[in-house]
């Protein structure tokens, strides 16, 4: 019996080695059909100071976990089986007390925290399920550099998506992002391509905190801004910090967007420093002639100047 047990242990170890040798692919499944039953266990299995691409494939299911990918675990791809039915969810929010006894705030409320560089996520949903009355409740907080999200959903209410580290680059393509207040916020430089941005409350879409020395904050290119028909007073953004930078290029704006378009966060001085701009907005929410006077309407030449190379330099997220 002991020999058989030792043999089974050896076989399992060899299988694990073989898995890593055959493309570094780990599978997460609730039903035990993968290598792990939780996503955090797969994150933990990534070697520290990793330099080889690793794919973590997550089968369909609702995974209720507070997740953290450490800064030493770079080059990870998190791939869901289906973006509508592969959901990573948790319900922390400001004011809640954590198991360690700490009071949770905006910076610790996230369901998923990505501290690693060169991270890629695709075909998966990230959710904070705290509810509309919970206050700040982040679905994803990103501190790592050069992250890419494709065909993902970000679900929640206030403060849903938090690219939270200055001087870092993030790229979002064909994503769905919903929320109530300031649901895309933070200091990173981020490009949003062909995304749906859905407001769930008469409030603000963005609250960028772009540092003064950072040329660009958020750029939305060919995105669609939607909302329920009951909404009629949503702003494109308000400045969390004085030099907030947000640009909308070739975007469709629904009727829920205010004619004035933007908000100064009850501080007239922000109008002198905030860097807000639009080009070629269309739809019922596009009202260039009624925008606030401190909002720039870009020329075609100025708009062409704003591109991935201008934002990210040598990093090309399209190669991921």
C-alpha positions in Angstrom: 0.0 0.0 0.0 2.8 2.4 0.9 4.6 1.7 -2.4 1.4 2.3 -4.3 0.9 5.6 -2.5 4.5 6.7 -3.3 4.0 5.7 -6.9 0.9 7.8 -7.2 2.6 10.8 -5.6 5.5 10.4 -8.2 3.0 10.2 -11.1 1.3 13.3 -9.9 4.6 15.2 -9.6 5.7 14.1 -13.1 2.3 15.1 -14.5 2.7 18.6 -12.9 6.2 18.9 -14.4 4.8 17.8 -17.8 2.0 20.4 -17.6 4.5 23.2 -17.1 6.8 21.9 -19.8 3.9 21.8 -22.3 3.2 25.5 -22.5 2.8 26.5 -18.9 -1.0 26.1 -18.9 -3.0 25.8 -15.6 -6.7 25.0 -15.5 -9.1 26.2 -12.8 -12.5 24.4 -12.4 -15.0 24.1 -9.6 -15.7 20.5 -10.4 -12.1 19.3 -10.0 -11.6 18.7 -13.7 -8.6 21.1 -13.7 -5.4 21.6 -11.8 -7.0 23.8 -9.2 -10.5 24.6 -7.9 -9.8 28.2 -7.1 -8.2 31.0 -9.1 -6.1 32.1 -6.1 -4.5 28.7 -5.9 -3.5 29.1 -9.6 -2.1 32.5 -8.9 -0.1 31.1 -6.0 1.3 28.4 -8.3 3.0 30.9 -10.5 6.7 31.0 -9.6 8.0 34.1 -7.9 10.0 36.3 -10.3 8.4 34.6 -13.2 9.8 35.3 -16.7 8.0 32.7 -18.8 4.4 33.1 -20.1 1.9 31.2 -18.1 -1.8 30.7 -19.1 -4.4 30.3 -16.4 -7.6 29.0 -18.0 -10.7 29.4 -15.9 -13.7 27.2 -16.7 -17.3 28.5 -16.5 -18.6 29.3 -13.1 -18.9 31.9 -10.3 -15.7 32.1 -8.3 -16.3 34.0 -5.1 -12.7 34.9 -4.0 -10.8 38.0 -3.1 -7.9 37.7 -5.5 -4.3 39.0 -5.6 -1.7 38.5 -8.2 1.6 39.4 -6.6 4.1 41.8 -8.2 6.7 39.0 -8.6 4.4 37.0 -10.8 4.6 38.6 -14.2 3.7 37.4 -17.7 0.4 35.8 -16.7 -2.6 35.4 -19.0 -5.9 34.9 -17.3 -8.3 33.4 -19.8 -12.0 32.7 -19.1 -14.0 30.0 -20.9 -16.8 32.6 -21.6 -17.0 36.2 -20.5 -20.6 36.0 -19.5 -20.4 32.8 -17.4 -16.9 32.9 -16.1 -17.2 35.4 -13.2 -14.7 36.4 -10.5 -16.6 38.1 -7.7 -16.3 39.5 -4.2 -18.2 42.0 -2.1 -15.8 44.1 -0.1 -16.5 47.8 0.2 -15.6 50.9 2.2 -16.6 50.7 5.8 -16.7 46.9 5.9 -14.4 45.2 8.4 -12.0 42.7 7.0 -11.3 39.3 8.6 -8.0 40.8 9.9 -10.0 43.5 11.7 -9.1 46.4 9.4 -11.7 48.8 8.1 -11.8 48.5 4.3 -11.3 51.6 2.2 -11.3 52.4 -1.5 -7.7 51.1 -1.9 -8.4 47.8 -0.2 -12.0 47.1 -1.4 -11.1 45.4 -4.7 -12.3 42.0 -5.7 -9.2 41.5 -7.8 -5.8 43.2 -7.4 -3.2 42.9 -10.2 0.2 44.0 -9.0 2.1 42.0 -11.7 3.5 43.5 -14.9 2.7 42.2 -18.4 -0.7 40.8 -17.4 -3.3 39.8 -19.9 -7.0 39.0 -19.2 -9.5 37.9 -21.8 -13.1 36.4 -21.9 -13.8 36.9 -18.2 -15.9 39.0 -15.9 -14.7 40.9 -12.8 -17.3 41.8 -10.3 -17.8 43.6 -7.0 -21.2 42.5 -5.8 -21.4 44.8 -2.8 -24.5 46.6 -4.2 -25.5 50.1 -5.1 -25.7 51.4 -1.5 -22.3 50.1 -0.3 -20.2 53.1 -1.5 -16.8 52.6 -3.0 -16.4 49.0 -4.1 -13.7 48.2 -6.6 -13.9 45.3 -8.9 -10.4 45.5 -10.3 -7.4 47.4 -9.0 -4.3 47.5 -11.2 -0.9 48.6 -10.0 1.1 46.6 -12.5 2.6 47.9 -15.7 1.5 47.1 -19.2 -1.7 45.2 -18.6 -4.1 44.2 -21.4 -7.8 43.3 -21.0 -9.7 42.0 -24.0 -13.4 41.0 -24.2 -13.8 41.4 -20.5 -16.6 42.7 -18.3 -16.2 44.9 -15.2 -19.3 44.8 -13.1 -20.3 46.9 -10.0 -21.4 50.3 -8.9 -19.2 53.0 -7.5 -15.5 53.0 -8.3 -15.5 49.8 -10.3 -12.2 50.0 -12.4 -9.2 51.4 -10.6 -5.9 51.7 -12.6 -4.2 53.0 -9.5 -0.5 53.4 -10.2 1.0 56.5 -11.8 3.4 55.9 -14.7 1.8 52.6 -15.7 0.1 51.7 -19.0 -3.2 49.8 -19.4 -5.1 48.8 -22.5 -8.8 47.7 -22.7 -10.3 46.3 -25.9 -13.9 45.3 -26.6 -14.7 45.4 -22.9 -17.9 46.2 -21.1 -17.6 48.5 -18.1 -20.6 49.5 -15.9 -21.0 51.5 -12.8 -22.7 54.4 -11.0 -20.2 57.1 -9.8 -16.6 57.6 -10.9 -16.6 54.0 -12.0 -13.4 54.5 -14.1 -10.9 56.3 -11.9 -7.2 56.7 -11.0 -3.8 58.0 -12.2 -2.7 55.5 -14.8 -2.5 56.0 -18.6 -5.1 53.9 -20.2 -6.5 53.4 -23.7 -10.1 52.1 -24.2 -10.8 50.7 -27.7 -14.3 49.7 -28.9 -15.6 49.4 -25.3 -19.2 49.8 -24.0 -19.3 52.2 -21.0 -22.6 51.8 -19.2 -23.9 54.2 -16.6 -26.3 53.0 -14.0 -26.9 56.3 -12.2 -27.0 60.0 -12.9 -23.4 60.7 -11.9 -20.0 60.7 -13.5 -18.2 58.2 -15.8 -14.6 59.0 -15.0 -12.6 60.5 -12.1 -9.0 60.5 -13.4 -6.2 61.6 -11.1 -3.6 62.0 -13.8 -0.3 63.5 -12.4 0.7 66.9 -13.9 3.8 65.4 -15.5 1.9 62.6 -17.3 0.9 63.7 -20.8 -2.2 61.5 -21.1 -4.6 59.9 -18.7 -7.6 58.1 -20.2 -8.3 57.9 -24.0 -11.6 56.4 -25.2 -11.5 55.6 -28.9 -14.6 54.5 -30.8 -16.4 53.6 -27.6 -20.1 53.5 -27.0 -21.6 55.2 -23.9 -25.0 53.7 -22.9 -27.5 53.9 -20.0 -31.0 53.0 -19.1 -33.6 55.3 -20.6 -34.4 56.8 -17.2 -31.0 58.5 -16.9 -30.5 62.0 -18.2 -27.7 63.7 -16.2 -24.4 61.9 -16.6 -21.1 63.7 -17.0 -18.2 62.3 -19.0 -15.9 63.0 -16.1 -14.8 65.1 -13.1 -11.3 65.7 -11.9 -10.2 63.7 -8.9 -7.0 65.6 -9.1 -6.4 69.0 -10.7 -4.6 67.8 -13.9 -7.0 65.0 -14.7 -6.7 64.0 -18.4 -9.5 62.4 -20.3 -10.1 62.3 -24.1 -13.0 60.9 -26.1 -12.3 60.2 -29.8 -15.0 59.1 -32.2 -17.3 57.9 -29.5 -21.1 57.5 -29.5 -22.6 59.3 -26.6 -26.2 58.3 -25.5 -28.9 60.8 -24.5 -27.9 60.4 -20.8 -24.8 62.6 -21.3 -25.4 66.2 -20.1 -25.2 68.9 -22.8 -22.4 70.6 -20.8 -20.6 67.2 -20.9 -18.3 67.5 -17.9 -18.0 68.6 -14.2 -15.4 70.6 -12.3 -16.0 68.8 -9.0 -17.2 72.0 -7.4 -13.9 73.7 -7.8 -13.5 76.5 -10.3 -9.7 76.2 -10.2 -9.9 72.8 -11.8 -11.1 74.4 -15.0 -7.7 76.0 -15.3 -5.8 72.7 -15.1 -8.0 69.7 -16.1 -7.2 68.3 -19.5 -10.5 67.3 -21.0 -11.1 66.9 -24.7 -13.4 65.4 -27.4 -13.2 64.8 -31.1 -16.0 63.7 -33.4 -18.4 62.7 -30.7 -21.7 61.5 -32.2 -25.1 60.5 -30.9 -27.7 62.4 -28.8 -25.2 63.2 -26.1 -22.8 64.9 -28.4 -23.3 68.6 -28.1 -20.0 70.4 -28.9 -21.6 73.8 -29.1 -23.1 73.4 -25.6 -20.0 72.0 -23.8 -18.5 73.9 -21.0 -16.0 76.6 -22.3 -13.0 75.0 -20.7 -13.5 71.7 -22.6 -11.4 71.4 -25.8 -12.9 70.3 -29.1 -10.0 68.8 -31.0 -9.3 69.3 -34.7 -8.8 66.3 -37.0 -5.0 67.0 -36.9 -4.9 67.1 -33.1 -6.9 63.9 -32.8 -4.6 62.0 -35.2 -1.7 63.0 -33.0 -3.3 61.0 -30.1 -2.5 57.3 -30.8 -1.1 54.2 -29.1 2.4 55.1 -29.9 2.0 58.6 -28.4 0.6 57.1 -25.2 2.7 54.0 -24.7 5.9 54.6 -26.6 7.7 51.3 -27.4 5.1 49.2 -25.7 2.6 47.8 -28.3 -0.4 46.1 -26.6 -1.7 44.8 -29.9 1.1 42.2 -29.9 -0.3 40.6 -26.8 
